[in-house]
Amino acid sequence: MNQRLDHYLKNTNQCETRSKAIDLIKRGRVFVNNFQVLKPSFLVKQTDSVEIKNDEMYFVSKGGYKLLKIIKEINLIIKNFVIADLGSSTGGFTDCCLQLGAKKIYAIDVGVDLLHPSLKKSYKIINYEKTNVKNLDKSYFLEDLDLIVGDLSFISLEQIFPIIKKISSPKTLLLLLIKPQFELGKDVASKYKGLIQNQKLQQLAINKIINLAKNYDFECKHLTPTDIFDEKKQNQEYMIFLQKHEK
């Protein structure tokens, strides 16, 4: 009996969930009879050979790929880094940092039981649940932070920079996700139903963060759009690399 490729991957335990199967398919990682298939709805026969090509790292959520993209572009080596992940959620950013050799990662989220079970097992990860990022100070960390990463929702980075100032040191680097829908105010977000596809508005959000960062002595060293699969349903987000001004 034929079945959809995404269902097949889940039913044969090649993927934990259907959403992960869809993610792998759209990333071009799944091959049927040695041909790359990009549609989750592709029908698989019982006689077909289905293979997942593991030629790249796999993370517990899409966030890991967003972070990996900019890390590769700026050639940043984070081995033995002490890192704070603001808004860790399932742990995509945390997972990426872990696989790239981080020494310790503080996974911080206001939610409960969000971090993927595989990450909870790691002695390198300090899981701060029920922790509002806006309440952080240096007492939460035993060491100076080499890097702060952040993927936050329903809050502007404008509210996060004062916290970053509190918990960072002169050497701390920042890799943050800019989400235009949360940077342009409720009126704009409401007008466009939360989907900001206008490039001028996207640039306005980017400029806001770059200028805001300057007020806290950080300068933009690199900016890159994240990969999206469905332009009609998803916001274009951007990863930004910020570093302290050299004095």
C-alpha positions, 0 to 999 in steps of 0.5 A: 500500500502506498503512503506519503513520504512523511508518514512513511518516515515516521511509521518506519521510525526513521523520524520521531515525528512527522514534523521532523520528517517534513523538515528533513524532506524539505531540506533535501535530505531524503532520497527515494530510489537514489533520487532526491524528493522534496515533497512530503506528499510524495507517495512511497511504494513498499518496494521503494528504497528510502534513505536519509542522507546524514551529510549535515548535522541534525538538530532537535528543532529548526533553530539549530540550522538558523544558528549554524548558518551564521556560525559557518558564515562568520567562521566562528569557533565556539569550542569550549565556549560558555554560552547563554541561550535566551529563550531556549525552548526545545533547544535548537540553538542549545543543540547546535552549540553542544554539537559544536563543542561548547563547554557549558550552555545555560538554557533559559526559558520561561516555560516548563519542560520544553527542552528536548529530552536528549538535551536534558541528559547532557552534563554540559547543559544547565536548564533554567526553566520558569526563568524570565529572561528579563530577571537575569543577572550575573548571579545566574552564571558561574563564569563569564559568558563567551557567547549569548544566543537568543531566539525570543518570541512575543518580545522585542530585543529592545527589552533584552539589551538591558539584560544583555548589558547586565550579564555580558562581559567585554569579550561576550559575543552575540548571535541573535535572531531578529523577528520583524513581526515583534520589532515593529510594534503591535499596530504594524503586526496587526495590520499585516496579520503578523506576517511582515513580508514587505522588505522595507519594513523588514529593513526598518526592523533590522536598522532598529536593532543595529542602532539599538545595539550601538547604544549598548556598545555593540556593533553589527559584524554580520547579518544573514537571512534565515532559510524559509520554506514557505514564503506565503506562511512564514516571516523572513527572520535574520540572524545578527552577529554583534560584538563589543566596540573596540576601544 
